[in-house]
Amino acid sequence: MRFPVLSGAMEIWINPACSKCRAALSVLDAEGAGYTVRRYLDDPPAPGELRDVLARLGLEPWDITRTGEPVAGELGLASWPRDAAARERWIEALAAHPVLIQRPIITADDGTAVVARTEEAVRSVLPR
């Protein structure tokens, strides 16, 4: 389920309990940006969506994995290889356990995306 905030050209994946997510939303609101909120714990991205976002970010799945989460320990992620052969295994883990996905992530219709953990990162996807 997606929760529209304002119609616009961006989507932000958030966990409402996350202070970095709330800070990113505050920047977007202050700038009058149009965006849609996706509560990705309630509406997890499918593996194909994760592949697309990773391509847009220019990152690998292990780059956006929250390895400090308890489920990461349960899965033994610390011992998983970080190579092309293991890539799909990581993507499947992120899709099955969305709490492992770093947040917030902003995707824009122009093809850009950013892990928006800082104000500067949020501003980098705003129209100039």
C-alpha positions in Angstrom: 0.0 0.0 0.0 1.3 3.4 -0.9 0.4 6.6 1.0 0.3 9.6 -1.3 1.5 12.8 0.3 1.7 15.1 -2.7 1.6 14.2 -6.3 5.0 14.4 -7.7 8.0 12.9 -9.4 9.6 11.2 -6.4 9.0 8.2 -4.2 10.6 7.9 -0.8 10.9 4.6 1.0 10.5 5.1 4.7 10.1 3.5 8.1 8.0 6.1 10.0 9.8 5.1 13.2 13.2 6.2 11.7 14.5 9.6 12.6 16.5 9.9 9.3 13.3 9.2 7.3 11.4 11.9 9.3 14.3 14.3 8.6 14.2 13.6 4.9 10.5 14.1 4.8 11.0 17.5 6.6 13.5 18.6 3.9 11.1 17.6 1.1 8.2 19.4 2.8 10.2 22.5 3.4 11.2 22.6 -0.3 7.6 22.0 -1.4 8.7 18.8 -3.3 6.1 16.5 -4.7 6.6 12.9 -3.6 4.8 9.7 -2.6 5.6 7.9 0.6 6.2 4.1 0.5 6.2 2.4 3.8 8.5 -0.3 2.6 8.0 -2.5 5.7 4.3 -2.7 4.9 4.8 -2.7 1.1 8.1 -4.5 0.5 9.8 -4.1 -2.8 10.0 -7.2 -5.1 13.3 -8.5 -6.2 12.9 -6.7 -9.6 12.2 -3.4 -7.9 15.3 -3.8 -5.8 17.4 -4.6 -8.9 16.1 -1.4 -10.6 16.8 0.7 -7.5 20.3 -0.7 -7.1 21.0 0.1 -10.8 19.8 3.6 -10.3 21.8 4.0 -7.1 24.9 2.4 -8.7 25.2 0.1 -5.7 25.2 -3.5 -4.8 22.7 -5.1 -2.5 25.2 -5.5 0.4 25.8 -1.7 0.1 22.2 -1.0 1.2 21.9 -3.8 3.8 21.5 -2.9 7.4 23.8 -5.6 8.8 23.2 -4.6 12.4 19.6 -5.8 12.3 18.9 -8.9 14.4 17.6 -10.8 11.3 21.0 -10.1 9.6 22.7 -12.0 12.4 20.1 -14.8 12.1 20.8 -15.1 8.4 24.5 -15.0 8.9 24.9 -12.1 6.4 28.4 -11.3 7.8 29.7 -14.5 6.2 27.9 -14.1 2.9 30.2 -13.5 -0.1 29.9 -10.0 -1.7 30.4 -10.9 -5.3 28.4 -11.3 -8.5 27.6 -15.0 -7.8 26.0 -14.1 -4.4 24.1 -10.9 -5.7 20.7 -12.6 -6.2 20.9 -14.2 -2.7 21.3 -10.8 -1.2 18.5 -9.3 -3.3 16.2 -12.2 -2.2 17.1 -11.6 1.4 16.3 -7.9 1.2 13.0 -8.7 -0.5 12.1 -11.3 2.1 13.3 -9.2 5.1 12.7 -5.5 4.1 13.9 -4.3 7.6 17.4 -5.0 6.2 17.0 -2.3 3.5 18.9 1.0 4.3 16.5 3.9 4.6 15.3 6.3 3.4 15.7 5.8 -0.3 14.4 8.4 -2.7 13.8 7.6 -6.4 12.9 10.2 -8.9 11.2 10.0 -12.3 14.3 11.3 -14.0 16.1 8.1 -13.1 18.1 9.4 -10.2 18.1 7.7 -6.8 19.8 8.3 -3.4 20.1 6.8 0.0 18.9 9.9 1.7 20.5 9.7 5.2 21.7 13.3 5.1 20.1 16.6 4.2 22.7 17.0 1.4 21.6 13.6 -0.1 18.0 14.6 0.0 18.7 18.0 -1.7 20.7 16.2 -4.4 17.5 14.8 -5.9 15.5 18.0 -5.7 14.9 19.9 -9.0 17.3 22.7 -9.4 
